[in-house]
Amino acid sequence: MAGFSSELGIKKKLKTSKSSFKKGWFSCLAFFLVAGQAVASSWHVDASATGNNSGKNWTDAWTNLVSIAWPNVKPGDTIFISRGSYPEPLLVGVSGTSNAPITISLRRDSQFGGAVNVRGINIGRHEWITIDGALDKTFSPPTNILQLRTITNNVGLFCSNSNGTAIYMTNPNGIKLLWVGVEQARRGVTKAANGIWANVTRRGATDHNQVKYCWIKDVDDDGIAWIGNAPATHFGHQEIAFSIIERVGDDGLEANHGFTVHDCIIGPSLFLNGHPDGIQSVGSFWKIYNNEFHDFFNSWIRTQATQVNHHDVWIYNNLFLSGRYVDPKISIYNTGIEVVQYAAHLGEVESMTWDQIVICNNTFYNAPRLVGGTINWAKRDEKTKDAFVHNVTVTNSLFVNNLVVDCGRGVSAWWQELKSAPPWGSAIHYSEQGLRWDYNTVTGNEAPEARRIGYHGNLFKSAEAMNKASTWKNNSSAPVKFADPAQWNFELALDDKSARNTGASLAEFFAHDILNRPRVEPWSRGAFESPR
């Protein structure tokens, strides 16, 4: 027994020893894994450096953007750029990964930190790149549209191009542009000069792209042009947030499918090229909310149906204003918000559906020169041979809780019966349940036909006339009292009785107002929720 006990003791010791070895081995492995994750390198660019040009520190920094040794830059690395103007473009040369993006940032020490100017940025096909142009990492970012102009104090990386687009990328995935400014993009001898240009020819579960805290101004063509026909599968493929897009020659944003655009200032337009829209959206899965739109020559928003199943375009909590930044004479719009079928690649189409087009809790103010009204739903007719549809049917859609004040031609959704033979016409078909049109205030005395509503085949002189003749009974043409419209404050006055606390709850779609405050029942109409 003694021997057996002794042997057992040895086995126990051996087992303990193996267990200790395993624990030690895993501890070492964990250490090396953590160390491997932490071993990201920092690289440096400084035009005044006098060292060996290896980029490894500020003394030995690369002296220009062309000198960056991209094969040495690995996922997770950061390239810091010292202040100053660099006459060459920033040409990104490698990709990061989803776990370890490559970051390009500013130098932020007190002696050499400061703004950087480059001649354009070309990301090309590279993925998982973060470009962070913040001057101060401790800067408090805005939390709503009223604070948005403060971003101009912290945007530190500026790019411009006197001969084309300022920021260029193809098939972007994992791209973040933060605190980046576009000062100008000029056509020169090129045919297009956009602030940001991207082309999407494939799409994964999500593209993870973001433009945030950016300031785009003085470009000859679109502020942002994000083209391509790859369809979206859900909301949020691309995000544009807390950014300013102003003084653009064409559209503020022209983009394909799956965009979320929020807390931005878009406009005014300079009308240099094309027919400018604030946003020209193409396709489905769009959310446009908490933004402030200004003067454009064509439409504030043009949402184009380019598929036979156009769906999920949500436009809510936005301010649409005319005359704040420019001579209001330029406010010769076609339409405020235009919902239109337009798809040359489809050719002649027998039928198309628009489902869940949600236009709610927006405030429209002072656009007396509108030709097509504040909102217009229509389709192309057979006169446009390369792109027309026989019948468009609208389902599960809303025009609810909107404030339309002194805007020419009021609001309209042109309607016609379903047709089986030409002429096919240019109006759309819907039931009163398919397009809910209620709890809106359409009013004003300064604009032509400011109180007019076109709905379900009828043209009403006022909301009260519509209430008497339709399913919907809660529209109003009574005057609205704003807090201080002379100072562009469009919160509802405490003594307003037309729109304050008179709206419908739309909590299944959103639960906040333009300032990101919670909506409280009974909801108010327009972009702002009234304080209790």
N, C-alpha and C positions, 0 to 999 in steps of 0.2 A: 504494500500500500504506500509505503514511503516513497518507493521509486515512482509509482504512478502519480503520486501527488507532486513529486518533483518535476516529472515530465509535464504535468498539467500546468505547473507554475511556469515552466519555460514557455509553453504554448501561449499562456496568458501574456507573458512578457513580450513574446514575438508579436502577438496580436496588437498589444498596446503600441509597440514600436511601429508597426505598419500603419496603425491609425494615426499616430503622430506624424509619420512621414507624409501620409495623404493630406492631413491638415496643413502641414508646412508647404507641401507642393501647391495646393490650391491657393494658399495665402500668397505664395510667390507669383502664381499665375495671375491672381487678382491684381497684385501690385503692378505686374508688367502690363496688364490690360489697361488699368487706370493710367499708368504712366504713358502707355502708347496713345491713349486718347488725349493726354495733356501735352504731348510733345508737338503741338502745333507751333510752327515757326512764325516769326515776325520779320517782315521785309520792309525796306525803306527806300523812298524816292525823295531826293533833295537836290535841287539844281545847284546849290552852293557847296555840296560835299566835295572834299579834296582827297578822299582815300582811294582804295583800290577798286571801287565801283562793283563790289560784290553784292551790295544790297543788304548785308547782314546787320548793319547798325547805321546810325546817322553819320558817323565819320566816313564809313565805306559805302554810303548809299548810292543807289543808281542815280545818275544825274539828270535823266530825262525818262519819259514814259516808254520810249522806244528801247531803252537799255534793259528793261525788265526781263530777266531770264526766266521766262514762263515755265520751261521744263523743270526748274528747281522748286516751283511753287506747287504745294501739295494740298489736298483737301484738308480743311480746317485752318489753313494759314491765313494771315492777315497782311495786307500790303498797306502801309501808311504813307501818305503823300504830304510833304511839307508845303507850306503856303507858297503862293506865287502863281504866275501865269505860265502855262506850258503850251508852246505853239503847236505841238503835235497832238493827235487824238489818242485817247486811251483805248487800246486794242486788247481786249481780254483774250488770253492765249490758252487757258486750260479750264476744266470744269471741276467743281466741287462735288460733293455727294449730299444726299438728303440728311445724313447724320453729321456731316462736316462740310458746310458750304465754305467757299472762299470769300473772304471779306475784303473789300477795298474801302479804306477809311481815311480820314484826315488826321494829320498830326495835331495834337491838342495841348502841347505844353505852352506855357505862357510866353516863352521866348520866340519860338518859331511856328507855333500853331496859327492857323488863320485860314481864310478863304483860298480856294484853289479854282483856277480857271483852266479848262482844257478845250481843245478844238474837236469836240464831239466825242462820243463813246460808242464803240462797236463791240457788242457782246457776242455777236454772231450766233452760232449754234451751241455755244457753251451753256451748261446748266448749273443750277445751284450756286448762283453768284449773288452776294449781297453787296450793294454799293451804298455806303452810309456816309452821307455828306454833312452830318450834324457838326456844327461848330462846338457845341457844348453838350456833352452826354447827360448833364444834370438838368438841362432845360426842361421845363414842364410843358408837355405838348398840350394843344387845345383839346377840350372835351366836347365842344359844340361849335356850331357855325358862327356864333357871335365872337368867338375867340380866334377864328381861323387866321386872320391877318397876322397874328403873332408869329406864324411859322417863318415869315420873311426875315425875322431876326436870327433864325438859327439855321437857315439853309446856307451851306458853306461850299458845296461843290457845284460849280456852274459850268455848263458846256454850251457851246454855240457852234454854228456852222454857217459860213457865208456862201456855201455852195451845196446845200442839200440838207438832209435830215440830221438832227442833233444826236439822237440816241437810237441805235439800230440793233435789232435782234431777230433771229429766225427760229421758229419752234421753241419759244422760251418755256422753260420748266424750272421752277425753283428760283426764279429771279425776283429779287427785292430791290426796289429803288426807293431809298429813304433819304429825305432831306436833300434832294437833288434839284437844282434849278436849271431850266433851259432859258437862256437869255435871248437867243434869237436863232431862227433857222430860215435862211434865205435861199431862194431858188437858184440864183446865179445862172449857170448854164444847164443845171439839172432840171428835170420836169416835176420834181416834188421836193418839198421841204417841210417835213413834219417835225413836231417837237420830239415825239417818240413814235417809232415805227416797229411793228412786230407782225409776223406772219405765222399763223397756226395751221399746219397741214396735218397734224395728228393730235389726238387728245387721249390722255390716260384718265384714271379715276378722278384726278384733279391735277391742275397744272401748277398750283402753288405759287402763282405769280402775284406780286403786290407792288402798287405804286402808292406811297404814303408820305405825307408831309412834303410834297413836291410842289414846285412853283414854275409853271410853264407859261411863257409870255412871248409876244412879238415873233410869231412864226407865220410864214407865208401860207401854209396849208393847214392841215389838221393839227390841233394841239397834241392829240394822241390818235394814231391810226393803227388799229389792231385787227388785221384782216385775216381772211381764211374762212373756209366753210365747214370745218370739223364741228359736228354738233355737240351740244352740251348734254350731260346726263343729269345734272342737278344744279342748284344755285351755287355760286361761289367759286367757279373755276378761276376767275381773275378778280382782284379787288383793287379799286381805286378809291382812296380814302383821305380825308383831311388835306386835300390838295387844291391849288388854285390854278385854273386854266383860263387865261384872259388875253385879249388882244390877238386873236388868231384870225388867219385869213379865210379859213373854211370852217369845218366842224370843230367844236371843242373836243369831242370824242366820237370817232367812228369805229365801231367795233362789232365783232361777230357774236358768238353765243356765250352765255354763262357769266355775265359780268355783274358784280355788285359795286355800285357807285354810291358813296354816301359821304356826307359832311364835307362837300366840296363847294367852291365858288366857280361857276362856269360862265364865262362871258365877261365883257362884250366881244362881239365879232368886229373885225376890221373890214370884212367883205373884200378881200383881195382876189380870191379865186373861188370857183365852184358856186354852190348856193348853200350858204352856211346854216347848219343846225347846231344847237347846243350839244345834243347827243343824237347821233344817227345809229340806232341800235338795229342789228340784223340778227334775227333769230330769237330763241326762247331762253328761259331761265335767267331773266334779268330782274334785279332789284335796284331801284333808283330812289333813294330816300334821303331826307335831311339835307338837301342841297339848296343852293341859291343860284338861280339862273338869271342872266341878264340878256341884253339885246342881241338878237340874231336876226338875220334877214329872212330866213326861211321859216324854221320852226324852232321852238325851244327844245322839243323832243320829237324826233321822227322815228317811230318804232315800225320797222318793216317786216312784214310776214314773208319769209323766204322759203318756207316749207308748207306742205299741205296741212300740217298739224301744228300751227303756230300757237304757243301756249306759255303761260306763266311769265307775264311781264307785269311787275308790280311797281307802281309809281306812286309814292306817298310821302307826306310830310315835307313837301318841297315849296319853296318860294319862287314864283315866276314874276320878275319885276322888269319894268321898262323905264328908262330915263335916268337911272341913278348915276351912271358913270359916263354917259355919252349924251350927245344931242338926241332927244327922243325922235327927231325926224327920221333917224335911220330905222325906227321900229316899224318897218313896213313888212310885217311877217305874212307868210301864207297862212299859218295856223299856229296856235300855241302848242298843243300836243296833237300830233298827226299819227293815227293808226292806219296803216295803209298796206295793201298787198302790192309787193313789188319784187319780182324774181324773174329776171330775164332767162335764167338757166332752166326754169320750169316750162317755159313756153305756154301753150294753151292748156288750162287745167279745168276739169269739169267741176270740182268742188274743193273747198278748203274750209277748215274750222279754225276759229280763234277761241281759245279756252282760257279762262282765268286771266283776263286782261283787267287788272285792278288799278284804278286811278282814283285815289281817295285821300282826303284830308290835305289837299294842296291849297295854297293861297295864290291867286292870280291877281295882279294889280297893274292898272294904268297902261294898257296896251290898246289904245283906241284905233290903231290902224290895221288891226287884224282883218284879213280878207275872209278866211275860212272859219273864224271863230276861235274861241279858246281851246276847243277840242273838236276834232273831226275824225270820224270813222268812215273810211271809204276804200274802194278797190279800183284797180285799173280796169278800163273797159276794152272792148275789142278794137278800139282805135290804136291801141298800143300792141301791135301784132306780136312782138317778141315776149310779152309778159302780160297775160290777162287770164282771169278766172271767171267761169260762168256764175257760180254761186259761192258766196262766203257766208257761213253761219257762225254767229257769235253765241257762246254758251258760258255759263258760270262766271259772268263778268260783272264788274261793279264800277259805277261812277257815283260815289257816295261821299258826303261830308266835305265837299269842296266849297271854297269861297272864290267867287269870280266877280271882281269889282272893277267897273269901268274898263271893260275889255270889249272891243268891237265885235259885233255879230254874236255875242253871247256864247252859247255852247250848242253843239249839234252832233247827233249820230244819225247820218242819213240811212234810210231804210227802204227796202223794196221786198216784194214777195219773191219767193223762190221761182226761178224761171226754167223752162224746159226748151226754149228756143231763143235765138237772138231777136232783137238786140238785147244783150245781156245787161247793159247799164253799168253804173259805177257805184251804186249803193250796196249795202250789205243787208243780210236778213238776220233777224233775231226775234225771239218772243219777249214779252215784258218780263218774264221770269228769267230769261237767258241773259238779259242786260238790265240789271237793277240800277235805277236812276233816281236816287232819293236822298233826302237830307242835305241837298245842296242849296247854297245861297248864290243866286245869279242876279246882280244888281248894278246900279250906277246910273248917272245922268249925263256924264260927259262924253261917253263913247257912243257911236252909232249902234242902235239896237242892243244896248248892253244887257237888257233883261231877257233877250230872246232865247228860247230853247227849242231845238229841233229833235223830236224823239218819236220813234215808232210810226213814222210816216206823217206826222203832224208838225206844224210850226206854230209854237205858242208865243204870244207876246210877252208873257211873264210866267214865273214859276207858279203863281196862284192859278193861272189859266190851265197850266199843265195838271195841277193837282185835281182840278174838277173833271178832267177828261181822261185820266189815266189811272193805272193801278196804284201809282205812287202818290202819296198825299202830303209829304213833309218837305217839299222844296219851297224856297222863299225868294222873293225879290225885294224884301224889306231892306232899308239901308243898314250898313254895318258900321260900327264904331270901333276904329283901331286906337291903340294907345297913343301913337304919335306918328302918323304916316309921313308928316313933313320931315321927320328924322329917320324915316325908313324903319320904324318900329311897328310891326304888324301883329303884335299880340293884341288880343281883344280887350277893349276897354271894360272896366268893371261894370259899367252901366249898359253895355251892349245887350240887346234882347233878341237879336236876329240869329246870332251864331253861337253865343256863349252858352255852353251846357245844353245845346239843342241838337246834338248829333247822335248818330247810332254807334254802338260798340262794334268794332271790327277786330276784336281781340284774337280771332282765329288767324289773322294775318300779321298784326303787329300790336305792340302794347305801349308805345312811347310816342313822344312828339318830336319836333325838329330839334329841340334842345336836349334830347335824350331823357326827358322827364317822363315818369309813368303817366299813362292815360288813366283818368279816373271817371267812372260813370256818374252822371251822364256825360258822354264825351262832348267836347266842343267841336265845331266845324273849323276847317282850316288847319294850317300847319302847327299852330301853337295850342297846347292844352291850357285852359284857363286856371289860374290859381284859385283855390277854394278859400 
